[in-house]
Amino acid sequence: MNLQEAIHLLENNNYLVETDVNSPIRECTREEVKKAACYAHYYMFAEQHKDIDPSDEFAILHEFAASAEPYLGIYDGDELLHAYTIDGKQCFLLSKPIFNRKENYLALAYVNPEARGTGLAARLLQKCIDVSPNGIILTTSKYNIAMNKLAQKLGFKPLNKDGSYYISYRYKKKKT
């Protein structure tokens, strides 16, 4: 961790995490997926929504309900493989293979800001790797430094380096 990351963690009170990082990973409920998707979009667009208090769950769920619909569609449909959480705040939604590929697709990877830097994302992503028979495809913003570092640390290989806003990664399991 560099000095800037440490300062960011301290400024955002990330060292005061209520989540027990060693809690068991469990399946998410539909409501947890909805909340995670809404909060993920809230934090992605927080600069545009400074009028919404991050502790106002009702306002966030109301404002970003439409953003959660695609993830709820995966959860409700036959595309879901697993949706994992540790404490109901974090959510990694893993779909069955899409786009005529053999790998599963990580459709949502969200960790609450106060739990970032604790290893929760690594545990949840590793769980997704473990249950994926052939591997995983994930896509993230090139500006999502934490997810880009985590993906590479866990062995994901970039699929595109064309300078677009998004980077796709593949984790391919070796056949035994």
N, C-alpha and C positions, 0 to 999 in steps of 0.2 A: 504494500500500500504506500502510495506516495503522500507527500505532505498535503497536497490539495485535497485528496480523497479523505484523509484523516480530518482535516478542517471541516469538510462538508459533513462528515458523520457527526462531528461534535456540534456543529451549528444546527443540525437537524435532529439532535437528541437521539441519534441512532444507537447510541451506546446504552440507552435505557429501554431495551426491547422487552415487552411483556411476554412475548412468545418464547416458549421453551424450545430451543433449537433442536433438542433431542426428542421432542414429542413424536409419536408415530405418525407416519403419513397415512392418510385415509382418503376415501372417495369424497368429492364435493357433492353437496346438494345443489339442486337447480338454483335456489336462492343465492347460494354462495358464488356460483358462476356468474349470476347476474350482477351481484355486487362487485365482484372482482373486475368484470368487464367495464362496468360504469366507472369505477375508480381508476382503472387503467387509462381510460379515455379522458377522465378529468385531469389526471396528472400529465398526460401527453399534451393537453391543451390548457394547462393551468394559467398560462400567461393571458389567454383570451377570456378566462373566467375568474378574474381576481375578485369579482363580487360574490362568489360562492365560497363560503367558509368550508375548509376541508373536513371539519367535524359535523357539518350539516348533511347527514346521510340522506335525508329525505330530498333535499335540493339536488344532490348529486345523482341519486337514482332517478329523479324526475327529469333532469336535464339531459342525462345520457342514456335514457331507456332505449332509444332507437339504436344506439351504438352497441348495446348488449344483444340485440336481436339475432345477429348471425351466430353468435356463440350459443345462444339458447336454442337456435335451430339445430346446431350440431348436437347439443345435449339431448334434445327431444327426439332427434331423428335417428337413423340407423348409421350415422357417420361416427358416433362416439366410440372411442376405445376406452379411455379413462379420463376422469377429471380429478386431479389430486390436490389435496390441501394438507396443511399441518394443523392450523388453528382456525380455519374458516375465513381467514383474511387473505391468505396466499392462494393462488389458483394456477395450476398448469393443466390446460385442456388439450388432450392428445386425441386426434381423430384417427380414424382408420385411413388406410392409404387413399390418396386422391390424385387427380391428374394422371391416371393410368400408370402410377408408379407402385413399387412394392413397399416403399418406406411409409411409415406413419407420418402425419403432419402435426407439428406443434402449433395449434391454432391460437392459443392464448398462454402467455407466460407473464404472470403478474405477481409481484411481491410488494406488499405495503411498504411505503417509504421508511417507516420507523424500523422495519425488520431487514432492510438492505444492509449488506456487508456482514451478515451473520452466518452465511453458509446455507441458508434455507433454499435459495434458488438452486444451488448446486445439488442439494439433496433431492429436490423435486425433479430437476432435469435428469439426474442419474436414475431415479425411479422410472421416468418415462423411457429412458434408454433400456433399462432392464426388462421392461415388459414389451418392448417393440421387437417383433421377431426378426425383422430385416434391417431396421435402422429408422432414422428420423430425418425429416426435412424441417427446417425452421427458417423463418424470415424475420429480420429485425431491421430497425433503422440504423443507418451507418453512424448515427449520432448516439446510439445506445451503447456507450462504451462498455458498461458493465456486462451486458448480454453478449456483446462481441467477444470480450475477453473470456467469459465463462464458456461460451461455445468452443472457442479454440482450445481452452485449457482441458476440456473434456474430450477433445479429439474430433470435433466437427471440422469439416473442410469447406472453405468458401466455394460456392458454385459460380458466383459472378463477381467480377472486379471491374465492372464497367463504369463506375462512378455514379451509378444511380443512387437514389435516396435510400433504397433498401438493399440489404445483403442477404442472400439465401445461403444456408449452410446445410451440409449433409453429414450425418453420422451413419456410416455403413458398417453393419455388423459383419464380422468375419464368419464364414461358414465353418462349422467344426465337423 
